[in-house]
Amino acid sequence: MALLKIRHYPDPVLKKVAAPVTEFDDALRQLANDMAETMYAAPGVGLAAPQVGISKRLTVIDCSARDEDAQLLVLVNPEIIDQEGEACEEEGCLSVPEYYAKVNRSARVKVRFQDLDEQSHIIEAQGLTAIACQHEIDHLDGILFVDHLSPLKRSIFRKKWKKIEEHLLGQM
């Protein structure tokens, strides 16, 4: 397994709609394993393939507490098929480090996806897992959590981001 480089805003790959996965092979399994390792090391609760520069509809999610056993979800070609309720929680993103904002999402989602063996599944999620599913599927559609902010808050984000970028560059 290997740690992958996480792409940061405004990398163009983050704004592209990812292509469906059509090859369910060892390379896909390796990518999913490397993405999980990268997500855990970051640390984060989700990571989509575009965040590591690969425009494929693949995401990994694990919302278990750090002191619990891992509960890794690998979602290939995921799509939200039902959603209900409202949630407004603070979100962050590995591709937008050091910035957090409240985002309106659905409180519960039903997601259809394939596993690494091309088998179809449906999960129903709520709480942090529902938010993570929506956040990661947004990545597959070229949407970042900051795109959900009001125009005023997005303007504030862009100003703050310039300072965050300078800070991040100073750490390299």
C-alpha positions as CSV (number, residue, x, y, z in Angstrom):
1,M,0.0,0.0,0.0
2,A,1.1,3.6,-0.5
3,L,0.1,7.0,0.6
4,L,-1.2,9.1,-2.2
5,K,-0.8,12.9,-2.7
6,I,-4.0,14.7,-1.8
7,R,-4.9,17.4,-4.3
8,H,-5.9,20.8,-2.8
9,Y,-8.3,23.5,-4.0
10,P,-8.2,24.9,-6.7
11,D,-6.7,21.9,-8.5
12,P,-8.7,21.4,-11.7
13,V,-9.2,17.7,-11.2
14,L,-11.5,18.6,-8.2
15,K,-13.9,20.4,-10.5
16,K,-14.3,17.6,-13.1
17,V,-17.1,15.1,-13.1
18,A,-15.5,11.7,-12.5
19,A,-15.9,8.9,-15.0
20,P,-17.8,5.7,-14.1
21,V,-15.7,2.8,-13.1
22,T,-15.9,0.0,-15.7
23,E,-12.9,-2.1,-14.9
24,F,-13.2,-4.1,-11.6
25,D,-9.7,-5.4,-11.4
26,D,-6.6,-5.6,-9.1
27,A,-5.7,-2.0,-10.0
28,L,-9.1,-0.8,-8.7
29,R,-8.6,-2.8,-5.5
30,Q,-5.1,-1.4,-5.1
31,L,-6.4,2.2,-5.6
32,A,-9.1,1.6,-3.0
33,N,-6.5,0.2,-0.5
34,D,-4.1,3.1,-1.1
35,M,-7.0,5.6,-0.8
36,A,-8.1,4.1,2.5
37,E,-4.5,4.2,3.8
38,T,-4.2,7.8,2.7
39,M,-7.5,8.8,4.3
40,Y,-6.6,7.1,7.7
41,A,-3.2,8.8,7.7
42,A,-4.5,12.3,6.9
43,P,-6.7,11.7,9.1
44,G,-10.1,12.0,7.5
45,V,-13.4,10.2,7.4
46,G,-13.7,10.1,3.6
47,L,-11.7,10.4,0.4
48,A,-12.8,10.4,-3.2
49,A,-10.6,9.4,-6.1
50,P,-10.5,12.9,-7.7
51,Q,-8.9,14.1,-4.4
52,V,-5.9,12.0,-5.3
53,G,-5.9,13.1,-8.9
54,I,-7.9,10.1,-10.4
55,S,-11.1,11.1,-12.1
56,K,-13.0,7.8,-11.3
57,R,-16.2,7.3,-9.4
58,L,-14.7,5.7,-6.3
59,T,-14.8,6.8,-2.7
60,V,-13.8,5.4,0.7
61,I,-15.5,6.3,3.9
62,D,-15.0,5.4,7.5
63,C,-16.9,7.3,10.2
64,S,-16.0,5.1,13.1
65,A,-14.3,6.7,16.1
66,R,-10.5,6.3,16.1
67,D,-10.7,4.0,19.1
68,E,-13.2,1.7,17.4
69,D,-12.6,-1.0,14.9
70,A,-12.5,0.4,11.3
71,Q,-15.8,0.2,9.4
72,L,-14.5,1.0,5.9
73,L,-17.1,1.6,3.1
74,V,-15.7,1.3,-0.4
75,L,-18.3,2.8,-2.8
76,V,-17.8,2.3,-6.5
77,N,-20.1,4.3,-8.9
78,P,-22.3,5.5,-5.9
79,E,-25.5,7.5,-6.4
80,I,-28.0,8.9,-4.0
81,I,-31.3,7.4,-4.8
82,D,-33.3,8.9,-1.9
83,Q,-32.8,11.5,0.7
84,E,-34.9,13.1,3.5
85,G,-34.6,15.5,6.4
86,E,-32.2,18.3,6.9
87,A,-28.9,18.6,8.7
88,C,-26.6,21.5,9.0
89,E,-23.2,20.4,10.3
90,E,-19.7,21.8,10.2
91,E,-17.6,20.2,7.5
92,G,-14.0,20.1,6.5
93,C,-12.2,18.5,3.6
94,L,-8.8,17.0,3.0
95,S,-8.7,19.0,-0.2
96,V,-9.4,22.3,1.6
97,P,-7.3,21.9,4.7
98,E,-7.7,24.1,7.7
99,Y,-11.1,25.5,6.6
100,Y,-14.4,24.5,8.1
101,A,-18.0,25.7,7.5
102,K,-21.5,24.7,8.2
103,V,-23.2,23.0,5.2
104,N,-26.9,22.1,4.7
105,R,-27.3,18.5,3.7
106,S,-30.0,15.8,3.9
107,A,-30.2,14.1,7.3
108,R,-30.7,10.6,5.8
109,V,-29.7,9.2,2.4
110,K,-30.1,5.9,0.5
111,V,-27.1,5.2,-1.7
112,R,-26.8,2.6,-4.5
113,F,-23.3,1.5,-5.3
114,Q,-21.1,-1.3,-6.4
115,D,-18.4,-3.0,-4.4
116,L,-14.9,-4.0,-5.6
117,D,-16.4,-7.3,-7.0
118,E,-19.0,-5.4,-9.1
119,Q,-21.9,-6.4,-6.9
120,S,-24.6,-3.9,-6.4
121,H,-25.7,-2.8,-2.9
122,I,-27.9,-0.2,-1.3
123,I,-27.1,1.4,2.1
124,E,-29.2,3.7,4.2
125,A,-27.2,6.2,6.2
126,Q,-27.8,8.9,8.7
127,G,-25.7,11.2,10.9
128,L,-22.1,11.6,10.0
129,T,-22.2,8.7,7.5
130,A,-25.0,10.4,5.5
131,I,-23.1,13.6,5.5
132,A,-19.9,11.9,4.4
133,C,-21.7,10.0,1.6
134,Q,-23.1,13.3,0.3
135,H,-19.7,15.1,0.6
136,E,-17.8,12.4,-1.2
137,I,-20.4,11.9,-3.9
138,D,-20.2,15.7,-4.5
139,H,-16.5,15.2,-5.1
140,L,-17.3,12.7,-7.8
141,D,-19.5,15.4,-9.4
142,G,-16.9,18.1,-9.3
143,I,-18.5,19.9,-6.3
144,L,-16.6,21.0,-3.2
145,F,-18.2,21.6,0.2
146,V,-17.4,25.3,-0.2
147,D,-19.6,25.4,-3.3
148,H,-22.6,24.9,-1.0
149,L,-21.8,28.2,0.8
150,S,-23.7,31.4,0.2
151,P,-22.0,33.9,-2.1
152,L,-20.9,36.0,0.9
153,K,-19.4,33.1,2.8
154,R,-17.7,31.9,-0.4
155,S,-16.1,35.3,-0.8
156,I,-14.9,35.1,2.9
157,F,-13.6,31.6,2.1
158,R,-11.5,32.8,-0.8
159,K,-9.9,35.6,1.3
160,K,-9.1,33.1,4.1
161,W,-7.9,30.5,1.6
162,K,-5.1,32.9,0.4
163,K,-3.8,33.0,3.9
164,I,-4.2,29.2,4.4
165,E,-2.3,28.6,1.1
166,E,0.6,30.8,2.3
167,H,0.7,28.9,5.6
168,L,0.6,25.5,3.8
169,L,3.4,26.6,1.4
170,G,5.5,27.7,4.4
171,Q,5.2,24.2,5.8
172,M,6.8,22.6,2.8
